[in-house]
Amino acid sequence: MAASETIAEPKLIAQERWRPRVNPWVIAATVALAAFMEVLDTSIANVALPHIAGSLGASQDESTWVLTAYLVSNAVVLPMGGWATSIMGRKNFFMFCIVIFTISSFLCGIAPSLGFLLLFRVIQGAGGGGLQPMAQSIMADSFEPAKRGLAFALYGLVAILAPSIGPTLGGWITDNYSWNWIFYINIPVGILTLILTNRLVEDPPWIKADRKNLLNVDRMGIALLVISMSALQIMLDKGEEKDWFQSDFIRFFGITFAISFVVLLAWEWFTKNPIMELRLLKNRNFATCCFLMLFTGGLLNATTVLQPQFLQAQLGYTATIAGLSLSAGGVVLLFMVPIAGQLVSRIPARNIIAGGFCAAVVGYYFSALHINLGLSFGMASIIRILQVLFIPFVFIAVTTAAYFGMPVEKNNQISGLINFVRNIGGSILISLTNAGVIELGQFHQNQLLKHITPDSANLQNQVNALSNVFTRSAGSANANYLAQGQIYNQIQQQSHTLAYQDMYFILCVTSFIMIPLTFLLRKNKPGAGGEIAVH
């Protein structure tokens, strides 16, 4: 093999000369706290929806818009960080987002009606949309390239752990206080991070704020982004309820999304000052990282919903206990994230990512084999541990690899796009897995019913045995109907359990497909910052 050549990260010298005045770990902890607050809010309200609906006189269906409104607003703002930074500077934009997020959190807590709550959630999502990418880019600039893996380990802990503990914390707060407090807890955290950011964070010299850029805003890009993301989220949120494309409602939003998204991609690629710099995708490494992060975010968020959903719907767990079943995975992540951060500085990123997806294959295969109606809390915790074990290695390595060979002045755009695809991946896979469980459940139910006929000896024996039991409590007139209803309920439970098993098998196959795709990444030199080996 020929001797390796290296491609140095553009403007690496400029970054090596500049260093923040404060210890970079102090800066990282500050911005990570703000990002943690925002990521937590994407999942903490999930288990509180019934309480919100009852308190505000809304239906369960209407209450889901509390999540949708936040996600749409968040998705729209995520990729706009680069443009906003060019106007007011990154530090000022980050602080502005903290202020918006904190004030809107208070307004969400005092909202007198569902309409006001949705309005305030849109504002909150907009403020939160700037926190994740800015926190990541601040970390990227505060640490020298060779040590970014360790910094992104801290960010990975935020992005991975927050969705895992969100349902548990939200359930506990709602059960013991009221749903309003899931928003109020953001206020002291927001004030603290605002003060610390003002004192500790500074912009590097290559970030130049110019208010004239406000006039150069990509209005068409913003409009297309709002339309496409709103249409996508509504389609995903209401698809299963409306029977997907059998519904004119879903077809309308599906077509709207398809057209607006294609036009958005074309516009952002060719326009002079795009809101999303899609031309960065010409870099094969970065494009591959975006694709891998799309599925990584999807897998993390989908399984965070699937397991509590199974435990509550099929085993009768409360929201709090179902959320607690995820806690063991969160504890393991506390130990695995620092290890993953260390490995990124010692092993090529693509090798770590491939190994991570191998672990995902094992975890999802184990989940498929052990999900059943006799599942204990302990086994549910073990399953969760195996499901999330791969996440730190893939997440941190992909995040680090996204900056390889990229100009430092593009860090804001890079972090915005990476977080954008991660959130979109989460929304898509949550909807697809939920729809898959329902469709597969119906399929298995039909298959099981084929084997149950009126003249089946086994069926008659079960009906008779159950009728004898129900006769003592409900009388002979109702016993036979109750027995048949009990058998039908058992068939439904078994059907949905088989559906969950199938879904984990599908996730297992998806993870397996990601392994060879990982090697589209060029091999980097561990510890050499942005250098990539070319053979």
Steps between C-alpha positions, in 0.01 A plus 500: 500500500627842411604739771214699646434852391314738722237757436518761776191670620477843332594792719617258771789734576257780586322278746823379659603861566176597668404362839218606734613682811300267725563129548318336206345238728329776699362640174392153388316437828321835472371456147425130562269600786299722268486228233393243761212723603383524139539132408318401818201705392457293184396197705403617850147600393418162340359332811324818616272529194193339667534739795543800269195396298285459813618825656441713189180335384656350188478152348789255511535542124520880528759479779753331268538836325693609810778274373451567131505880537831483685661258254400698191627829640818331623568337163459829316747692718767226533670560163471881522774545760769593248296788359393624845860488620612714205261771619551514877798275573483148638520589869223761470283264296551223757403734784202626301378142458539435874289809579227401251495141623485598869227763464288275278540216752343723764221594259435133422462432872235772546319439169121529566391305191631254244521773236729713714707195597554413133604859423750502786633155399570634150700787654674258737593270212643793307718602795606140561586447135807720532633345821610157378700599191656805665606296804663246271680758288621688810651172624655433159676838502596497869701177470785427264397250229693211654295531822157551347405139564514559875297820471237332285483223760352759735263622230411139419411444864258791476342396170471132594420512871240777496245314282547190718422669832241742358200261527602389850548855629185622326294217647632560851442877487149457358401233751635687802438865406335610176581509130577872527823422686653315204533849350577696817815293572662661194492846656783471761713299257448762229596788731814317617618414148433855382723645773777242444492541122529877528805468724684203348425459130666706226492497122813397304649760263365336182139562609417849376158642586353746252143628532497566126460123459147542632406647163658205318268248664398206285126569516412235246709241684332580833153481344573166335656367820193596707258351246690175449570432869145587606354274231736216593428519872121518450514206259706291742296601804158431347590232245402190697188661642379601150602167335792664321456558128146365498414842645473817289634691803824297509537498122481878497775541758706220344494667158564840659805362680639323193472803273618760751791285618629433147473870417673583831795273417538650153466857624744459789755334273510778240409820688784737595429540874309184606343455840634143487836457329423172324809533285689368802356162400741494205750385761445122502604468863247757617220361281561151639498634855164669440353175367633297793380760751151493343470131592681534834253766616215289367609184680552680832165679495298208361614256768448764770131498400458131412598341831291718738213469254517118514528493878198728547271364227573128536620453858307774679797697634440855618669783311750553784598131528522465121730803494711350778565196282711732284705624794743208503597590145558857611731388780702287260529796262666702777786251495511423128501858364845591648640170369369578153654848520840351583479245218433768238846646564665157465306302237384613152144632523358270234624191690326620817178571309504155334560335838215704648254383236615140557406547865164643388432185296562285808290726724195511275521126427506430874203736545300317233566163666409610853202734453202298626197521728698354789767773482624603845616846600855366535506352151347820360791691656755260348336535159523877526868484592576290192294733281697813594845347547600584142368857498798680663752343263303577185376842612834639618701354213255626235485845661879521511544368144257762366767768558783314328639703210250782549580874538469625858282794391239244388469342846166670567352369175644153561353470849166637380467244220616207715247581773233566238530155343515336844171659604335423166618140526343478846164632378492268198594179682269568795207527259606207283559264794169595662320445169691175451390365837134569419516356146698193604268450797201486267686257272583262786148524636358391165747212485412381851126523436539267202586222744203568727179349367170428679558125475853519646528266799766718664281810468200325652709369789631851574153656478356238732781538753467878507119482509519293817718768658275790392181317606595541864539880473273606211238225474446239231317737259809721448776245559527377141523853355761600758703187421499577127596862570789385718632274223472781246697731732771235528517474121540877475776501760685219325458671161644829621785323680593326173484842331749646748728202443481557123577868543817424696604252230451779242718735706757221524512465120515880457801517733669219308459693173672802660822303562633491140375855438728615782804429283399774259675719759864562430739367760627773731820512700400476870642785703584701187196725514350550157752301304369220279719230358477444125640174366 
